[in-house]
Amino acid sequence: MPRFKPTPEKPLPGKPGRLSHYDEHVADEIVRRMIEGESLTDICRDERLPPRVTIYAWFDRFPEFYQRCARAREALADYLVDEIENLARDTTEENVQSMKVKISTKQWRAMKLAPRFYGDKAQVELTGANGGPVQVQALTIDSRALLPEHREALKQALLAAKNAKGESDEN
């Protein structure tokens, strides 16, 4: 009796006997377990579930599964933040150093899993009127219509801008 059932599609690499074909119920379990606080690495240790390489192949082949896992990662970050609050509440003078390490680790993971919510960088968006796109207006100058001293001032301004751009490209 074979150790694993062949699937109609080409089996993906992994441990013999582990699931390689996409299964909606398995996908649901993976997402549920991520939401409940398990990392993908821990989930993949379960012999009933596919290995990481298979899950990453599913990400490419099934965009809706990828989107669900991306949302589950944000939920995992929320879970970690809740854990941080619990750890902070349970911190005593005797365990403060070990709790700092645990809190710092969970904080870092939450920031990486959901940078939009827990990241330390401010993200600035520039929008135009009523939240629409920024309008850019091009200006054409007919230098022949300028007085000679204005033409020279324009030339100097353009050269200065070109030199400043060249310097910033080098840095």
PyMOL CGO cylinders between C-alpha atoms (Angstrom):
from pymol import cmd
from pymol.cgo import CYLINDER

trace = [
    CYLINDER, 0.00, 0.00, 0.00, 1.51, 3.38, -0.99, 0.3, 1, 1, 1, 1, 1, 1,
    CYLINDER, 1.51, 3.38, -0.99, 2.39, 5.88, 1.73, 0.3, 1, 1, 1, 1, 1, 1,
    CYLINDER, 2.39, 5.88, 1.73, 0.55, 8.67, -0.06, 0.3, 1, 1, 1, 1, 1, 1,
    CYLINDER, 0.55, 8.67, -0.06, -2.19, 8.98, -2.63, 0.3, 1, 1, 1, 1, 1, 1,
    CYLINDER, -2.19, 8.98, -2.63, -1.16, 10.30, -6.02, 0.3, 1, 1, 1, 1, 1, 1,
    CYLINDER, -1.16, 10.30, -6.02, -2.95, 13.46, -7.05, 0.3, 1, 1, 1, 1, 1, 1,
    CYLINDER, -2.95, 13.46, -7.05, -4.16, 14.33, -10.55, 0.3, 1, 1, 1, 1, 1, 1,
    CYLINDER, -4.16, 14.33, -10.55, -1.78, 17.29, -10.63, 0.3, 1, 1, 1, 1, 1, 1,
    CYLINDER, -1.78, 17.29, -10.63, 1.99, 17.01, -10.39, 0.3, 1, 1, 1, 1, 1, 1,
    CYLINDER, 1.99, 17.01, -10.39, 2.85, 16.49, -6.71, 0.3, 1, 1, 1, 1, 1, 1,
    CYLINDER, 2.85, 16.49, -6.71, 4.86, 19.22, -5.08, 0.3, 1, 1, 1, 1, 1, 1,
    CYLINDER, 4.86, 19.22, -5.08, 8.08, 18.49, -3.21, 0.3, 1, 1, 1, 1, 1, 1,
    CYLINDER, 8.08, 18.49, -3.21, 7.72, 17.72, 0.46, 0.3, 1, 1, 1, 1, 1, 1,
    CYLINDER, 7.72, 17.72, 0.46, 7.77, 14.89, 2.91, 0.3, 1, 1, 1, 1, 1, 1,
    CYLINDER, 7.77, 14.89, 2.91, 6.20, 11.67, 1.61, 0.3, 1, 1, 1, 1, 1, 1,
    CYLINDER, 6.20, 11.67, 1.61, 2.66, 11.28, 2.80, 0.3, 1, 1, 1, 1, 1, 1,
    CYLINDER, 2.66, 11.28, 2.80, 2.06, 15.00, 3.28, 0.3, 1, 1, 1, 1, 1, 1,
    CYLINDER, 2.06, 15.00, 3.28, -0.69, 16.80, 1.44, 0.3, 1, 1, 1, 1, 1, 1,
    CYLINDER, -0.69, 16.80, 1.44, 0.42, 18.49, -1.77, 0.3, 1, 1, 1, 1, 1, 1,
    CYLINDER, 0.42, 18.49, -1.77, -2.82, 19.25, -3.64, 0.3, 1, 1, 1, 1, 1, 1,
    CYLINDER, -2.82, 19.25, -3.64, -4.83, 22.33, -2.72, 0.3, 1, 1, 1, 1, 1, 1,
    CYLINDER, -4.83, 22.33, -2.72, -7.69, 21.61, -0.36, 0.3, 1, 1, 1, 1, 1, 1,
    CYLINDER, -7.69, 21.61, -0.36, -10.08, 24.34, 0.79, 0.3, 1, 1, 1, 1, 1, 1,
    CYLINDER, -10.08, 24.34, 0.79, -10.60, 22.72, 4.20, 0.3, 1, 1, 1, 1, 1, 1,
    CYLINDER, -10.60, 22.72, 4.20, -6.86, 22.59, 4.78, 0.3, 1, 1, 1, 1, 1, 1,
    CYLINDER, -6.86, 22.59, 4.78, -6.54, 26.22, 3.65, 0.3, 1, 1, 1, 1, 1, 1,
    CYLINDER, -6.54, 26.22, 3.65, -9.29, 27.14, 6.14, 0.3, 1, 1, 1, 1, 1, 1,
    CYLINDER, -9.29, 27.14, 6.14, -7.41, 25.38, 8.95, 0.3, 1, 1, 1, 1, 1, 1,
    CYLINDER, -7.41, 25.38, 8.95, -4.14, 27.14, 8.10, 0.3, 1, 1, 1, 1, 1, 1,
    CYLINDER, -4.14, 27.14, 8.10, -5.83, 30.54, 8.11, 0.3, 1, 1, 1, 1, 1, 1,
    CYLINDER, -5.83, 30.54, 8.11, -7.75, 29.78, 11.33, 0.3, 1, 1, 1, 1, 1, 1,
    CYLINDER, -7.75, 29.78, 11.33, -4.61, 28.67, 13.14, 0.3, 1, 1, 1, 1, 1, 1,
    CYLINDER, -4.61, 28.67, 13.14, -2.71, 31.78, 12.04, 0.3, 1, 1, 1, 1, 1, 1,
    CYLINDER, -2.71, 31.78, 12.04, -5.54, 33.97, 13.33, 0.3, 1, 1, 1, 1, 1, 1,
    CYLINDER, -5.54, 33.97, 13.33, -5.38, 32.08, 16.63, 0.3, 1, 1, 1, 1, 1, 1,
    CYLINDER, -5.38, 32.08, 16.63, -1.71, 32.96, 17.05, 0.3, 1, 1, 1, 1, 1, 1,
    CYLINDER, -1.71, 32.96, 17.05, 0.31, 30.15, 15.44, 0.3, 1, 1, 1, 1, 1, 1,
    CYLINDER, 0.31, 30.15, 15.44, 3.16, 30.92, 13.09, 0.3, 1, 1, 1, 1, 1, 1,
    CYLINDER, 3.16, 30.92, 13.09, 3.22, 29.31, 9.67, 0.3, 1, 1, 1, 1, 1, 1,
    CYLINDER, 3.22, 29.31, 9.67, 6.34, 27.39, 10.73, 0.3, 1, 1, 1, 1, 1, 1,
    CYLINDER, 6.34, 27.39, 10.73, 4.50, 25.89, 13.71, 0.3, 1, 1, 1, 1, 1, 1,
    CYLINDER, 4.50, 25.89, 13.71, 1.46, 25.07, 11.59, 0.3, 1, 1, 1, 1, 1, 1,
    CYLINDER, 1.46, 25.07, 11.59, 3.62, 23.26, 9.04, 0.3, 1, 1, 1, 1, 1, 1,
    CYLINDER, 3.62, 23.26, 9.04, 5.04, 21.00, 11.75, 0.3, 1, 1, 1, 1, 1, 1,
    CYLINDER, 5.04, 21.00, 11.75, 1.64, 19.32, 11.86, 0.3, 1, 1, 1, 1, 1, 1,
    CYLINDER, 1.64, 19.32, 11.86, 2.08, 16.15, 9.75, 0.3, 1, 1, 1, 1, 1, 1,
    CYLINDER, 2.08, 16.15, 9.75, -1.54, 16.41, 8.58, 0.3, 1, 1, 1, 1, 1, 1,
    CYLINDER, -1.54, 16.41, 8.58, -0.78, 19.71, 6.84, 0.3, 1, 1, 1, 1, 1, 1,
    CYLINDER, -0.78, 19.71, 6.84, 1.42, 20.51, 3.86, 0.3, 1, 1, 1, 1, 1, 1,
    CYLINDER, 1.42, 20.51, 3.86, 5.01, 21.66, 4.24, 0.3, 1, 1, 1, 1, 1, 1,
    CYLINDER, 5.01, 21.66, 4.24, 5.95, 25.34, 3.81, 0.3, 1, 1, 1, 1, 1, 1,
    CYLINDER, 5.95, 25.34, 3.81, 7.17, 24.81, 0.26, 0.3, 1, 1, 1, 1, 1, 1,
    CYLINDER, 7.17, 24.81, 0.26, 3.69, 23.58, -0.72, 0.3, 1, 1, 1, 1, 1, 1,
    CYLINDER, 3.69, 23.58, -0.72, 1.95, 26.47, 1.01, 0.3, 1, 1, 1, 1, 1, 1,
    CYLINDER, 1.95, 26.47, 1.01, 4.20, 28.96, -0.79, 0.3, 1, 1, 1, 1, 1, 1,
    CYLINDER, 4.20, 28.96, -0.79, 3.39, 27.24, -4.09, 0.3, 1, 1, 1, 1, 1, 1,
    CYLINDER, 3.39, 27.24, -4.09, -0.30, 27.62, -3.21, 0.3, 1, 1, 1, 1, 1, 1,
    CYLINDER, -0.30, 27.62, -3.21, 0.28, 31.34, -2.69, 0.3, 1, 1, 1, 1, 1, 1,
    CYLINDER, 0.28, 31.34, -2.69, 1.36, 31.60, -6.32, 0.3, 1, 1, 1, 1, 1, 1,
    CYLINDER, 1.36, 31.60, -6.32, -1.36, 29.36, -7.72, 0.3, 1, 1, 1, 1, 1, 1,
    CYLINDER, -1.36, 29.36, -7.72, -4.27, 30.54, -5.58, 0.3, 1, 1, 1, 1, 1, 1,
    CYLINDER, -4.27, 30.54, -5.58, -4.25, 34.34, -5.08, 0.3, 1, 1, 1, 1, 1, 1,
    CYLINDER, -4.25, 34.34, -5.08, -7.37, 34.22, -2.89, 0.3, 1, 1, 1, 1, 1, 1,
    CYLINDER, -7.37, 34.22, -2.89, -5.54, 31.90, -0.47, 0.3, 1, 1, 1, 1, 1, 1,
    CYLINDER, -5.54, 31.90, -0.47, -2.59, 34.28, -0.44, 0.3, 1, 1, 1, 1, 1, 1,
    CYLINDER, -2.59, 34.28, -0.44, -4.94, 37.19, 0.37, 0.3, 1, 1, 1, 1, 1, 1,
    CYLINDER, -4.94, 37.19, 0.37, -6.58, 35.24, 3.19, 0.3, 1, 1, 1, 1, 1, 1,
    CYLINDER, -6.58, 35.24, 3.19, -3.16, 34.41, 4.68, 0.3, 1, 1, 1, 1, 1, 1,
    CYLINDER, -3.16, 34.41, 4.68, -2.08, 38.05, 4.38, 0.3, 1, 1, 1, 1, 1, 1,
    CYLINDER, -2.08, 38.05, 4.38, -5.15, 39.09, 6.39, 0.3, 1, 1, 1, 1, 1, 1,
    CYLINDER, -5.15, 39.09, 6.39, -4.46, 36.26, 8.84, 0.3, 1, 1, 1, 1, 1, 1,
    CYLINDER, -4.46, 36.26, 8.84, -0.93, 37.63, 9.33, 0.3, 1, 1, 1, 1, 1, 1,
    CYLINDER, -0.93, 37.63, 9.33, -2.45, 40.97, 10.36, 0.3, 1, 1, 1, 1, 1, 1,
    CYLINDER, -2.45, 40.97, 10.36, -4.72, 39.08, 12.76, 0.3, 1, 1, 1, 1, 1, 1,
    CYLINDER, -4.72, 39.08, 12.76, -1.64, 37.25, 14.07, 0.3, 1, 1, 1, 1, 1, 1,
    CYLINDER, -1.64, 37.25, 14.07, -0.07, 40.66, 14.73, 0.3, 1, 1, 1, 1, 1, 1,
    CYLINDER, -0.07, 40.66, 14.73, -3.19, 41.65, 16.69, 0.3, 1, 1, 1, 1, 1, 1,
    CYLINDER, -3.19, 41.65, 16.69, -2.84, 38.44, 18.69, 0.3, 1, 1, 1, 1, 1, 1,
    CYLINDER, -2.84, 38.44, 18.69, 0.80, 39.27, 19.45, 0.3, 1, 1, 1, 1, 1, 1,
    CYLINDER, 0.80, 39.27, 19.45, -0.16, 42.75, 20.66, 0.3, 1, 1, 1, 1, 1, 1,
    CYLINDER, -0.16, 42.75, 20.66, -2.70, 41.16, 23.00, 0.3, 1, 1, 1, 1, 1, 1,
    CYLINDER, -2.70, 41.16, 23.00, 0.03, 38.82, 24.23, 0.3, 1, 1, 1, 1, 1, 1,
    CYLINDER, 0.03, 38.82, 24.23, 2.31, 41.81, 24.86, 0.3, 1, 1, 1, 1, 1, 1,
    CYLINDER, 2.31, 41.81, 24.86, -0.36, 43.36, 27.08, 0.3, 1, 1, 1, 1, 1, 1,
    CYLINDER, -0.36, 43.36, 27.08, -0.67, 40.09, 29.02, 0.3, 1, 1, 1, 1, 1, 1,
    CYLINDER, -0.67, 40.09, 29.02, 3.09, 39.83, 29.44, 0.3, 1, 1, 1, 1, 1, 1,
    CYLINDER, 3.09, 39.83, 29.44, 3.33, 43.43, 30.62, 0.3, 1, 1, 1, 1, 1, 1,
    CYLINDER, 3.33, 43.43, 30.62, 0.57, 42.80, 33.15, 0.3, 1, 1, 1, 1, 1, 1,
    CYLINDER, 0.57, 42.80, 33.15, 2.38, 39.68, 34.43, 0.3, 1, 1, 1, 1, 1, 1,
    CYLINDER, 2.38, 39.68, 34.43, 5.76, 41.40, 34.75, 0.3, 1, 1, 1, 1, 1, 1,
    CYLINDER, 5.76, 41.40, 34.75, 7.28, 41.48, 38.22, 0.3, 1, 1, 1, 1, 1, 1,
    CYLINDER, 7.28, 41.48, 38.22, 10.59, 42.70, 39.58, 0.3, 1, 1, 1, 1, 1, 1,
    CYLINDER, 10.59, 42.70, 39.58, 11.87, 39.13, 39.50, 0.3, 1, 1, 1, 1, 1, 1,
    CYLINDER, 11.87, 39.13, 39.50, 11.06, 38.47, 35.83, 0.3, 1, 1, 1, 1, 1, 1,
    CYLINDER, 11.06, 38.47, 35.83, 11.38, 41.92, 34.29, 0.3, 1, 1, 1, 1, 1, 1,
    CYLINDER, 11.38, 41.92, 34.29, 14.47, 41.09, 32.20, 0.3, 1, 1, 1, 1, 1, 1,
    CYLINDER, 14.47, 41.09, 32.20, 13.03, 37.94, 30.62, 0.3, 1, 1, 1, 1, 1, 1,
    CYLINDER, 13.03, 37.94, 30.62, 9.71, 39.72, 30.03, 0.3, 1, 1, 1, 1, 1, 1,
    CYLINDER, 9.71, 39.72, 30.03, 11.52, 42.54, 28.23, 0.3, 1, 1, 1, 1, 1, 1,
    CYLINDER, 11.52, 42.54, 28.23, 12.99, 40.02, 25.79, 0.3, 1, 1, 1, 1, 1, 1,
    CYLINDER, 12.99, 40.02, 25.79, 9.62, 38.33, 25.23, 0.3, 1, 1, 1, 1, 1, 1,
    CYLINDER, 9.62, 38.33, 25.23, 7.80, 41.64, 24.79, 0.3, 1, 1, 1, 1, 1, 1,
    CYLINDER, 7.80, 41.64, 24.79, 10.46, 43.01, 22.47, 0.3, 1, 1, 1, 1, 1, 1,
    CYLINDER, 10.46, 43.01, 22.47, 10.36, 39.88, 20.31, 0.3, 1, 1, 1, 1, 1, 1,
    CYLINDER, 10.36, 39.88, 20.31, 6.58, 39.91, 20.01, 0.3, 1, 1, 1, 1, 1, 1,
    CYLINDER, 6.58, 39.91, 20.01, 6.60, 43.63, 19.32, 0.3, 1, 1, 1, 1, 1, 1,
    CYLINDER, 6.60, 43.63, 19.32, 9.14, 43.18, 16.53, 0.3, 1, 1, 1, 1, 1, 1,
    CYLINDER, 9.14, 43.18, 16.53, 7.10, 40.37, 14.96, 0.3, 1, 1, 1, 1, 1, 1,
    CYLINDER, 7.10, 40.37, 14.96, 3.89, 42.41, 15.13, 0.3, 1, 1, 1, 1, 1, 1,
    CYLINDER, 3.89, 42.41, 15.13, 5.65, 45.33, 13.44, 0.3, 1, 1, 1, 1, 1, 1,
    CYLINDER, 5.65, 45.33, 13.44, 6.90, 43.06, 10.64, 0.3, 1, 1, 1, 1, 1, 1,
    CYLINDER, 6.90, 43.06, 10.64, 3.62, 41.19, 10.18, 0.3, 1, 1, 1, 1, 1, 1,
    CYLINDER, 3.62, 41.19, 10.18, 1.46, 44.33, 10.07, 0.3, 1, 1, 1, 1, 1, 1,
    CYLINDER, 1.46, 44.33, 10.07, 3.69, 47.37, 9.48, 0.3, 1, 1, 1, 1, 1, 1,
    CYLINDER, 3.69, 47.37, 9.48, 0.74, 49.48, 8.42, 0.3, 1, 1, 1, 1, 1, 1,
    CYLINDER, 0.74, 49.48, 8.42, -0.77, 49.09, 11.90, 0.3, 1, 1, 1, 1, 1, 1,
    CYLINDER, -0.77, 49.09, 11.90, 2.18, 48.43, 14.18, 0.3, 1, 1, 1, 1, 1, 1,
    CYLINDER, 2.18, 48.43, 14.18, 5.18, 49.76, 12.26, 0.3, 1, 1, 1, 1, 1, 1,
    CYLINDER, 5.18, 49.76, 12.26, 7.19, 52.63, 13.67, 0.3, 1, 1, 1, 1, 1, 1,
    CYLINDER, 7.19, 52.63, 13.67, 7.41, 54.57, 10.42, 0.3, 1, 1, 1, 1, 1, 1,
    CYLINDER, 7.41, 54.57, 10.42, 4.83, 57.18, 9.60, 0.3, 1, 1, 1, 1, 1, 1,
    CYLINDER, 4.83, 57.18, 9.60, 3.50, 56.77, 6.10, 0.3, 1, 1, 1, 1, 1, 1,
    CYLINDER, 3.50, 56.77, 6.10, 2.59, 60.00, 4.37, 0.3, 1, 1, 1, 1, 1, 1,
    CYLINDER, 2.59, 60.00, 4.37, 0.27, 60.12, 1.41, 0.3, 1, 1, 1, 1, 1, 1,
    CYLINDER, 0.27, 60.12, 1.41, -0.05, 63.12, -0.83, 0.3, 1, 1, 1, 1, 1, 1,
    CYLINDER, -0.05, 63.12, -0.83, -3.44, 63.68, -2.41, 0.3, 1, 1, 1, 1, 1, 1,
    CYLINDER, -3.44, 63.68, -2.41, -5.01, 66.39, -4.46, 0.3, 1, 1, 1, 1, 1, 1,
    CYLINDER, -5.01, 66.39, -4.46, -8.32, 68.18, -4.04, 0.3, 1, 1, 1, 1, 1, 1,
    CYLINDER, -8.32, 68.18, -4.04, -11.10, 66.08, -2.47, 0.3, 1, 1, 1, 1, 1, 1,
    CYLINDER, -11.10, 66.08, -2.47, -8.73, 63.14, -1.97, 0.3, 1, 1, 1, 1, 1, 1,
    CYLINDER, -8.73, 63.14, -1.97, -8.11, 62.80, -5.69, 0.3, 1, 1, 1, 1, 1, 1,
    CYLINDER, -8.11, 62.80, -5.69, -4.80, 62.52, -7.48, 0.3, 1, 1, 1, 1, 1, 1,
    CYLINDER, -4.80, 62.52, -7.48, -2.26, 65.31, -7.31, 0.3, 1, 1, 1, 1, 1, 1,
    CYLINDER, -2.26, 65.31, -7.31, -2.53, 67.51, -10.37, 0.3, 1, 1, 1, 1, 1, 1,
    CYLINDER, -2.53, 67.51, -10.37, 0.75, 68.44, -12.02, 0.3, 1, 1, 1, 1, 1, 1,
    CYLINDER, 0.75, 68.44, -12.02, 0.86, 71.36, -14.38, 0.3, 1, 1, 1, 1, 1, 1,
    CYLINDER, 0.86, 71.36, -14.38, 3.69, 71.71, -16.86, 0.3, 1, 1, 1, 1, 1, 1,
    CYLINDER, 3.69, 71.71, -16.86, 4.93, 75.21, -17.61, 0.3, 1, 1, 1, 1, 1, 1,
    CYLINDER, 4.93, 75.21, -17.61, 6.58, 76.10, -20.89, 0.3, 1, 1, 1, 1, 1, 1,
    CYLINDER, 6.58, 76.10, -20.89, 8.71, 79.21, -21.01, 0.3, 1, 1, 1, 1, 1, 1,
    CYLINDER, 8.71, 79.21, -21.01, 9.63, 80.80, -24.30, 0.3, 1, 1, 1, 1, 1, 1,
    CYLINDER, 9.63, 80.80, -24.30, 13.07, 82.12, -23.44, 0.3, 1, 1, 1, 1, 1, 1,
    CYLINDER, 13.07, 82.12, -23.44, 13.10, 84.28, -26.60, 0.3, 1, 1, 1, 1, 1, 1,
    CYLINDER, 13.10, 84.28, -26.60, 10.39, 86.44, -25.01, 0.3, 1, 1, 1, 1, 1, 1,
    CYLINDER, 10.39, 86.44, -25.01, 12.51, 87.10, -21.89, 0.3, 1, 1, 1, 1, 1, 1,
    CYLINDER, 12.51, 87.10, -21.89, 14.77, 90.06, -21.34, 0.3, 1, 1, 1, 1, 1, 1,
    CYLINDER, 14.77, 90.06, -21.34, 18.47, 89.14, -21.59, 0.3, 1, 1, 1, 1, 1, 1,
    CYLINDER, 18.47, 89.14, -21.59, 19.01, 89.42, -17.80, 0.3, 1, 1, 1, 1, 1, 1,
    CYLINDER, 19.01, 89.42, -17.80, 15.95, 87.18, -17.15, 0.3, 1, 1, 1, 1, 1, 1,
    CYLINDER, 15.95, 87.18, -17.15, 17.22, 84.68, -19.72, 0.3, 1, 1, 1, 1, 1, 1,
    CYLINDER, 17.22, 84.68, -19.72, 20.56, 84.58, -17.90, 0.3, 1, 1, 1, 1, 1, 1,
    CYLINDER, 20.56, 84.58, -17.90, 18.82, 84.15, -14.50, 0.3, 1, 1, 1, 1, 1, 1,
    CYLINDER, 18.82, 84.15, -14.50, 16.74, 81.25, -15.93, 0.3, 1, 1, 1, 1, 1, 1,
    CYLINDER, 16.74, 81.25, -15.93, 19.89, 79.64, -17.36, 0.3, 1, 1, 1, 1, 1, 1,
    CYLINDER, 19.89, 79.64, -17.36, 21.65, 79.89, -13.97, 0.3, 1, 1, 1, 1, 1, 1,
    CYLINDER, 21.65, 79.89, -13.97, 18.61, 78.46, -12.13, 0.3, 1, 1, 1, 1, 1, 1,
    CYLINDER, 18.61, 78.46, -12.13, 18.41, 75.50, -14.53, 0.3, 1, 1, 1, 1, 1, 1,
    CYLINDER, 18.41, 75.50, -14.53, 22.15, 74.82, -14.22, 0.3, 1, 1, 1, 1, 1, 1,
    CYLINDER, 22.15, 74.82, -14.22, 21.92, 74.98, -10.42, 0.3, 1, 1, 1, 1, 1, 1,
    CYLINDER, 21.92, 74.98, -10.42, 18.97, 72.54, -10.46, 0.3, 1, 1, 1, 1, 1, 1,
    CYLINDER, 18.97, 72.54, -10.46, 20.86, 70.19, -12.77, 0.3, 1, 1, 1, 1, 1, 1,
    CYLINDER, 20.86, 70.19, -12.77, 23.97, 70.31, -10.55, 0.3, 1, 1, 1, 1, 1, 1,
    CYLINDER, 23.97, 70.31, -10.55, 21.90, 69.74, -7.39, 0.3, 1, 1, 1, 1, 1, 1,
    CYLINDER, 21.90, 69.74, -7.39, 20.20, 66.73, -9.00, 0.3, 1, 1, 1, 1, 1, 1,
    CYLINDER, 20.20, 66.73, -9.00, 23.58, 65.32, -10.06, 0.3, 1, 1, 1, 1, 1, 1,
    CYLINDER, 23.58, 65.32, -10.06, 24.93, 65.68, -6.51, 0.3, 1, 1, 1, 1, 1, 1,
    CYLINDER, 24.93, 65.68, -6.51, 21.89, 63.98, -4.96, 0.3, 1, 1, 1, 1, 1, 1,
    CYLINDER, 21.89, 63.98, -4.96, 22.16, 61.10, -7.47, 0.3, 1, 1, 1, 1, 1, 1,
    CYLINDER, 22.16, 61.10, -7.47, 25.76, 60.50, -6.34, 0.3, 1, 1, 1, 1, 1, 1,
    CYLINDER, 25.76, 60.50, -6.34, 24.77, 60.27, -2.63, 0.3, 1, 1, 1, 1, 1, 1,
]
cmd.load_cgo(trace, "trace")
